[in-house]
Amino acid sequence: MNAPAIGLVAGLLLALAAITGGFTGFLLALVLGTLGAVLGAQLAGTLDLRALFGRRRG
């Protein structure tokens, strides 16, 4: 799937969450979707969380 198709599916799922769960359901779907995207990017190797947050050495 290309990026616009994934964005379309994500938008439709968020709209469904907003319809069925109200504003709280929408926010929960948004937070969990963002978390899933970040974890997926980490596992795929396109995002390096260590470089993003940095490691502190004492």
Residue frames as a rotation matrix with the C-alpha (Angstrom) as fourth column:
MET 1
0.579 0.815 0.000 0.00
0.815 -0.579 0.000 0.00
0.000 0.000 -1.000 0.00
ASN 2
-0.330 -0.671 0.664 1.19
0.612 -0.688 -0.391 3.48
0.719 0.277 0.638 -0.73
ALA 3
-0.914 -0.179 -0.363 1.10
0.403 -0.495 -0.770 6.39
-0.042 -0.851 0.524 1.71
PRO 4
-0.702 0.707 0.085 -2.15
-0.675 -0.699 0.236 8.02
0.226 0.108 0.968 0.47
ALA 5
0.003 0.717 -0.698 -4.01
-0.204 0.683 0.701 4.71
0.979 0.140 0.148 0.71
ILE 6
-0.405 -0.213 -0.889 -2.74
0.765 0.454 -0.458 4.12
0.501 -0.865 -0.021 4.24
GLY 7
-0.997 0.040 -0.058 -3.73
-0.006 -0.870 -0.493 7.68
-0.071 -0.491 0.868 5.19
LEU 8
-0.394 0.910 -0.132 -7.20
-0.667 -0.184 0.722 7.12
0.633 0.373 0.679 3.75
VAL 9
0.045 0.381 -0.924 -7.69
0.317 0.871 0.375 3.91
0.947 -0.310 -0.081 5.73
ALA 10
-0.700 -0.365 -0.614 -6.38
0.689 -0.116 -0.716 5.55
0.190 -0.924 0.333 8.90
GLY 11
-0.914 0.385 0.124 -8.73
-0.393 -0.918 -0.050 8.50
0.095 -0.095 0.991 8.43
LEU 12
-0.105 0.916 -0.386 -11.71
-0.472 0.296 0.830 6.23
0.875 0.270 0.402 7.89
LEU 13
-0.114 0.007 -0.993 -10.87
0.657 0.751 -0.070 4.21
0.746 -0.660 -0.090 11.00
LEU 14
-0.925 -0.232 -0.300 -10.55
0.379 -0.612 -0.694 7.40
-0.022 -0.756 0.655 13.07
ALA 15
-0.637 0.766 0.089 -13.90
-0.655 -0.599 0.460 8.60
0.406 0.234 0.883 11.74
LEU 16
0.074 0.642 -0.763 -15.46
0.015 0.764 0.645 5.28
0.997 -0.059 0.047 12.73
ALA 17
-0.475 -0.320 -0.820 -13.94
0.797 0.239 -0.555 5.60
0.374 -0.917 0.141 16.20
ALA 18
-0.992 0.114 0.046 -15.34
-0.122 -0.933 -0.339 9.12
0.004 -0.342 0.940 16.53
ILE 19
-0.307 0.939 -0.154 -18.80
-0.607 -0.069 0.792 8.00
0.733 0.337 0.591 15.46
THR 20
0.264 0.449 -0.854 -18.99
0.219 0.834 0.506 4.99
0.939 -0.321 0.122 17.77
GLY 21
-0.031 -0.384 -0.923 -16.96
0.956 0.257 -0.139 6.19
0.291 -0.887 0.359 20.75
GLY 22
0.926 0.363 -0.107 -17.49
0.378 -0.895 0.235 9.93
-0.010 -0.258 -0.966 20.69
PHE 23
0.700 -0.672 0.241 -14.65
-0.524 -0.713 -0.466 12.32
0.485 0.200 -0.851 21.32
THR 24
0.327 -0.579 0.747 -13.00
-0.771 0.293 0.565 10.06
-0.546 -0.761 -0.350 23.90
GLY 25
0.598 -0.055 0.800 -13.00
0.309 0.936 -0.166 7.14
-0.740 0.346 0.577 21.49
PHE 26
0.924 -0.265 0.275 -11.54
0.172 -0.355 -0.919 9.37
0.341 0.897 -0.283 18.80
LEU 27
0.503 -0.771 0.390 -8.70
-0.839 -0.544 0.007 10.51
0.207 -0.330 -0.921 21.07
LEU 28
0.331 -0.349 0.877 -7.98
-0.432 0.770 0.469 6.96
-0.839 -0.534 0.104 22.21
ALA 29
0.777 -0.016 0.629 -7.86
0.505 0.612 -0.609 5.75
-0.375 0.791 0.484 18.60
LEU 30
0.853 -0.473 0.220 -5.57
-0.193 -0.678 -0.710 8.63
0.485 0.563 -0.669 17.68
VAL 31
0.347 -0.744 0.571 -3.14
-0.918 -0.146 0.368 7.96
-0.190 -0.652 -0.734 20.53
LEU 32
0.329 -0.192 0.925 -3.06
-0.108 0.965 0.239 4.20
-0.938 -0.178 0.297 19.97
GLY 33
0.910 0.017 0.413 -2.69
0.402 0.200 -0.894 4.68
-0.098 0.980 0.175 16.20
THR 34
0.688 -0.703 0.179 0.25
-0.590 -0.686 -0.426 7.01
0.422 0.188 -0.887 16.70
LEU 35
0.212 -0.590 0.779 1.86
-0.780 0.378 0.498 4.60
-0.588 -0.714 -0.380 19.14
GLY 36
0.575 0.074 0.815 1.40
0.252 0.932 -0.262 1.75
-0.778 0.356 0.517 16.67
ALA 37
0.956 -0.226 0.188 2.89
0.119 -0.287 -0.951 3.79
0.269 0.931 -0.248 13.84
VAL 38
0.447 -0.831 0.332 5.94
-0.879 -0.476 -0.007 4.72
0.164 -0.288 -0.943 15.91
LEU 39
0.164 -0.365 0.917 6.51
-0.501 0.770 0.396 1.14
-0.850 -0.524 -0.056 17.06
GLY 40
0.787 0.178 0.591 6.04
0.372 0.628 -0.684 -0.15
-0.492 0.758 0.428 13.52
ALA 41
0.853 -0.518 0.072 8.56
-0.273 -0.559 -0.783 2.35
0.446 0.648 -0.617 12.19
GLN 42
0.233 -0.778 0.584 11.01
-0.931 -0.004 0.365 1.32
-0.281 -0.628 -0.725 14.91
LEU 43
0.285 -0.076 0.956 10.63
-0.082 0.991 0.103 -2.35
-0.955 -0.107 0.276 14.03
ALA 44
0.903 0.094 0.420 10.93
0.398 0.188 -0.898 -1.63
-0.164 0.978 0.133 10.29
GLY 45
-0.003 -0.996 -0.084 14.13
0.914 -0.037 0.404 0.32
-0.405 -0.075 0.911 10.88
THR 46
0.037 0.058 0.998 12.89
0.722 -0.691 0.013 3.64
0.691 0.720 -0.067 9.50
LEU 47
0.590 0.150 0.793 12.91
-0.378 -0.816 0.436 5.31
0.713 -0.558 -0.425 12.92
ASP 48
-0.216 -0.716 -0.664 15.63
0.529 0.486 -0.696 5.13
0.821 -0.501 0.274 15.53
LEU 49
0.771 0.633 0.063 14.20
0.270 -0.416 0.868 5.99
0.576 -0.653 -0.492 18.93
ARG 50
0.383 -0.711 -0.589 17.63
0.862 0.045 0.505 6.02
-0.333 -0.701 0.630 20.57
ALA 51
-0.636 -0.616 0.464 18.78
0.753 -0.627 0.200 8.75
0.167 0.477 0.863 18.20
LEU 52
0.026 0.748 0.663 15.53
0.349 -0.628 0.695 10.62
0.937 0.213 -0.278 18.70
PHE 53
0.922 0.387 0.014 15.64
0.098 -0.268 0.958 10.66
0.375 -0.882 -0.285 22.51
GLY 54
0.151 -0.957 0.248 19.40
-0.567 -0.289 -0.771 10.28
0.810 -0.024 -0.586 22.91
ARG 55
0.562 -0.087 -0.823 21.21
0.578 0.753 0.315 8.15
0.592 -0.652 0.473 25.43
ARG 56
0.662 -0.342 0.666 22.52
-0.611 -0.761 0.217 9.80
0.433 -0.551 -0.713 28.54
ARG 57
0.382 -0.630 -0.676 25.80
0.540 0.746 -0.390 8.52
0.750 -0.216 0.625 29.79
GLY 58
0.977 0.083 0.197 27.02
-0.112 -0.588 0.801 9.38
0.183 -0.805 -0.565 33.22
